[in-house]
Amino acid sequence: YCVIPYLPGDVIKIALASLLTIQLDKRMPKI
C-alpha cells in the first residue's frame, strides 16, 4: 500500500495528540 512519507516526529506528535484527546474525553465530560 502507498503511504506518504511523514517525519517520525510528526507521527509521534499525531499519535500523542490523539492519545491525549482520547484520555481527556474519557476523563472529562464534554462541556
C-alpha positions as CSV (number, residue, x, y, z in Angstrom):
1,Y,0.0,0.0,0.0
2,C,1.0,3.6,-0.6
3,V,1.8,5.9,2.2
4,I,3.0,9.4,2.0
5,P,6.3,9.5,3.9
6,Y,6.0,11.5,7.1
7,L,8.7,12.6,9.5
8,P,8.8,10.2,12.6
9,G,8.4,13.3,14.8
10,D,5.2,14.2,13.1
11,V,3.9,10.7,13.5
12,I,4.8,10.7,17.2
13,K,3.1,14.1,17.6
14,I,-0.1,13.0,15.9
15,A,-0.2,9.8,18.0
16,L,0.4,11.6,21.3
17,A,-2.2,14.2,20.4
18,S,-4.8,11.6,19.6
19,L,-4.0,9.6,22.7
20,L,-4.2,12.8,24.9
21,T,-7.6,13.8,23.4
22,I,-8.9,10.3,23.9
23,Q,-7.8,10.2,27.5
24,L,-9.3,13.7,28.1
25,D,-12.6,12.6,26.5
26,K,-12.7,9.6,28.8
27,R,-12.0,11.6,32.0
28,M,-13.9,14.8,31.4
29,P,-17.5,15.1,30.3
30,K,-17.8,17.2,27.2
31,I,-18.8,20.7,28.0
